[in-house]
Amino acid sequence: MPDNLLPKVAIIYLSFHSEQYFPDLVDALKKLNYPKDRVEFLIVDNPHPVHGLSNRYVEDHILPISGTEIPHVTYLPQPTNGGFGIGNNAGVEWARERGFDYVFFHNNDAALGEDCILKLVEAMEADSTIGIAQSMIMLFKNKEQINSSGNAFHYLGFGYCNDYKRNLADLNLPLIYDVPYASGAGIMVPMKIIRELGAWDENFFMYHEDLEWSLRLRINKYRAVCVRDSLFYHKYEFSKSISKYFWMERNRFAVLLMFYKWPTLLLILPMLFILEAGLFIFALKGGWIKEKLKVYHYWIQPSTWRLWLGKRKETQAMRKIDDREILKSCTAEVLFQEDVMQNPLLTYVGNPIMKLYYNLIMMIIVW
């Protein structure tokens, strides 16, 4: 296909005190092999409460080479930090108004591989059933090792990276394959899908919004896939802030409430209570009990239930697949990848019990 007929791609880069990541980002953009005149690099800048916006570095080092050494750059500073969803959606709206065909969401602490955009576009142009496509996310510090080859979805709402720290060369992966959900660190979505089913859910603020979006597309019979040769390098750090536990736990319950039917929720409720007891002890030992208590406080508020039950109603009304199909792609074990998170109680007691319970409910669930 001639370069001038290739789809237009908006790369949305949500910046949050990102100056330390810009040099590697710019180097990667210089090497990108997708035609520069078919790409827009959109920096959506969320202000940091201490460091403010990233405009000085952008103005001094990025905008001067915009459209020459790198694709054209648009700088879109935000008045407030509304979180991951609101910031990215500001970029989506900008791209939608200007007729872009695809949107690629670029984590602020990552860098594109040369073929990253091209391979994603090729995959999605060839298959209209793909609703969301993840790059093969590699570790920046060890570029032979995987950060995420697609994310695992535990039936009790947890998500984690598949194939973490495994060498890509050792795995016999297809060029394109389905995943339980796509990691939001580096994903592409067609604009036509966004027009049909919406973009990021802004109520999640951060964490699990990629799980929600993937499930939303999947219940509408669109595929969530990983494209093996679309490489994307992530400066991944397991723990950046203790506050992540609040958002991960809060949003885990939100996903379960939105997507499972009531009989499924009733079936998993005993296992959820058992798990909560273990997580409470884990939070005490890990020093994040205050964050865990904040989750409980959040979920006893009437306004919380009004919000998420309303979202549940919308989600259930659009679904075209049943719970059994969703659960078939779930994992039954929680497999933490970092040594600091390893726990013999989870490994030798929790995981076997959760796996047994999953097998039992899969014998019951036909809806």
N, C-alpha and C positions, 0 to 999 in steps of 0.2 A: 504494500500500500504506500502511495506517495506520502512524504512527510506531512504535506499540507492537508491531507485527508485523515490523518491519525486523530483519534479522539483528544479533546482538550481535557487536561488534568489539572486540578487545583490541589496543590500540596498544602495542607493546613498544619501549621506549626504553632502549637499553643505554648507560648513562652511564659515562664514564671521564674524570674531571676536566672536567666539562662545564659548569661554572658560566658560562663566557663565552658559551655558546650558549643559556642558559635564557631570557633576555628575549625574543628573537625567537621562540623556541619557544612561549612563553606567549601572545604576541600572535597567533600563528597558531591556537592552540587556541581562543582567544576567538572567532575568525571562522569556525570549522569549521561547515559547514551540516548535517552528519549529526546526528541527534538526540542530545543530550548524554547522555540516560539510556540510550542503546544503545551507549555507548562507555565503555571503561575505559582510562585512560592509566596504563600500568604502567612505573614507573621501576625498572629493574634496575641497581643501582649496583655496578660493579666498582671495587674500591679502587685508587687510584693509589699507587705506592710512595712518593711524596714528599708528595702533597697529600691522600691519604686518600680518604674518601667525600665525596659532594656533599650530605650530609644537612643542613648548616646552611642552604644556600640553599633547598633543598626545603622544610624546615620553616618557614622565615621567609617565603617568597614564593610558594610553589606550593600547599602543603597548605591554607593559609587560604582560597583561592578554589576549592578542589576541590569539584566538584559544583554550583557556582553560576555563576561566570563561565566556567569551563572544565569539561570532563567530569570525572567522579570520578577521583581520582588515588590509586594505591596505590604505596607506596614499598617496594621489596624489596632491601635492601642485601645484598651477597654477602660471605662471610667472606674469600674470596681471589679473585684475578683468574684465572679459568680460561680466558680468551679469549672470542672472539666467539661460538663455538658453545655453550659451556657456559653463558655468561651469558644468551644469548637463549633457550636451552632451559629455563632456570629459569623464565623468563616464560611459555613455552609450557605448561609443566606447571601453573603457576598458572591459566592461562586454561582449560586442558583440564578441570581439576577443577571449574571454575565454569560450564561449559556454554557457552562462547563459540563462535560459529559460524565466525568468521574471525579471523586474526591478521595484523596489519600490523606489519612490522619497520621501525623508524624510526631512521635514522642519527643519531648524537648531534649532528652538525654540520649539521643541516638543519631545515627548517620546512615544515609542510603547507600546500598550497593549500586554498582554501575547499571545493572540490569533490573533493578528493583521495580521500577515503574513499568518498563516495557513488558516484563513477564506477567505482571498482574493484568495489564490491559489485554494482552494476547489471550490470557485464560478467560477473562470475562467477556471479551468480544466473541469468543468461540462457544460460549455456553450461557444463554440468557437465564438459566435457572440458578446461577450463582448470584446470591444476594450480597455476600460479604466475603472478601478474600484477604487472607492474612499472608504477609510475607513470612519466609522462614527467618525467624528472629534469632540472630546469633549474638554471642557475648562479644562485646567490643574488645575486651582485654585479651581474649583468646578466641580469635576469629574462626577457629575450627570447631568450636563447641557451641552447642545449641542453648539458647535461652528458652525459646518456646517453639515447638513444632505444631502448635495448636494447643488450646487449653482444655484440661479435663474438668468436667462438671460432676461434682459429687451429688448424689440424690438428695442430700440434706442441705444443699445450697452452697457448698464450698467450691472454689475454683482454684486451680493451680496449673503451672506450666508442665506440659508433657516433654519428656526427653531432655530435661534440664541437665546441662553439663556433659551430655553425650556428644561424641564426635559425629558430625553429619556424615562423614565419609564411611562410617561403620554401619549406617542404617540404609536399608534398601527401601526407600520411600518412593511412592509414585510421584509423577510430575505434579499432579493435582489430586488432592484427596480430601474427603469430608472430615471435619473436626467437630467435637461437641460444641465448642464455641471459639470464636476468633479473638486473639489477644489484641486489645485496643492500642498496643504500643506501635503497631504498624499495619494498618488495614486500608483497603480500598473498597468503596461502595459506589455503585452507579447512581447518578443523580435521578434517574427515572425511578429507582427503588425508594429513594428519599422522598420524592414527590408522592409516591403511593403510600408509604408506610411510616413516614416521618424519620427524623434524625435521632440524635442522642436524647435520652430521657433526662431532662434537666433536674428532676427531683432527686437523682442519685448523688449529685455533687461530685463525688469521686469514688472509685472502686465499684466493680460489678456492673457498671453501665455497659461494658462490652458484652458481658454475659446476657444482660437484658436485651440488648439490640440483636444479638445473634439468635436468641430464642424467639424474639418477635418475628424475625425473618423466617426462622425455621417453621414456626406454627402456621406461616402463610406459604409453606412449601417451597421456600427458597433455600438454596444450599449455603452453608458456611464451610469454607474450604481453606486449606493452606496451599500455597504455590511454592514448591520446593526450591526452584531456581531463582526466586525473587528474594535476594538476600538483604537483610536489614540488620544493622549492628547496634546493639543496645548496651549502654553503660549501666547495666542492671545492678541495683543494690537491694537486697532483700528487705532491709528495715531502714527507712529514712526518718520515720516519725512514729511515736507511739499512738498518735491520733488516728493512724490508718486502721487500727483495730476497731475503733468505734464505727467508722464508715463501712468496713468490711462486714462486721456483724450486723449492723443495722440493715444494710442493703441485702444481705443474705436472706433475712426473713422477708424482705420486700419481694424478692424474686420468687420465693416459694409461694407467697400469697397471691401474686399476680398470675402465675402460670399453671399451677396445679389445680385440678378440680377438687371440690370439697371432699369427696370420698378418699382421694389420694392423701390429702392433708390429714384426714382423720387416721388413716393407716400409718402414716409416718410419725404421728404425734408422740406415741410412747418412746420411739427412738430419739426423737428430738429432746424430750425431757431427760433421758439418760445422758445424751450428749451434753446438754446444758450443765448438768452436774459436773461432768468432767471438765468442761471449759471453764467453769467457775473456779475450780481448783487450779487449773492451768493459769488462769488470769491472776490468781493470788500469788502463785509462785513466780510468775513472769513479770510482775510489777505493773500490770495494766488493768487491775481490778476496777479502778475509777472509770476507765473507758467502758468496761463491761457493764457497770452499773448505769452509766449514761444510756446504754442501749435499752436496758429495761425501762428506764425512766421515759425514754422516747416512745416506747411501744405501749405505755399505759395512758398516753394522752388521747382524748377523744378526737382531736384534730388529726392525729396520725392515722387513726382508723378511717376517718372520713376521706382523707387523701388517698390512701392505698386501696381501700375498697372501691373507690371510684375508678382508680386505674385498673383494678382487677376486672371490673365490669367491662371496660373497654377492651382489655386484652382477651378475655374469654369470648367476647362477641366476634372477634376477628379470626379466631383459631380455626384451622382446617385439618389439624391432625390431633390425635388423642394423646392422653398421658402416657400410655404404654410405649408409643413411638418415641416420645421424649426420653423416657426412662431407659430405653434400650441403649442409648448412647451415653448413659451415666456411668460413672465409676462408683464402686461401693466402699472404697478405702480412701482415707486421707493420707497422702504421701508427701509429707513436708520434705523439701529438698535441702534445707540448711541444717547443719549439725546442731545448731543452737535450739532448733525446734524439735529435735528428736526426743521421743518419750517412750520408754519401754511399756508403760501402761497403754498407750495408744497402739503401739506396734503389736503387742501380744494379747491384748484384751479388747481394746476398742475396735480396731479394724476387723478382727474376726467376727465380733458380734454384729457390727454394721453390715458386713458382707452376708452373714447368715440372714439377717433381717431383710436385706434387699432381695435375696433369693426367695424368701417367703412371700413378700408382697408382690413380687413379679409372678408368682403362681396364682395370685388373687386378681390383680388388676387386669381387666379386659377392656376398660373404658379409655 
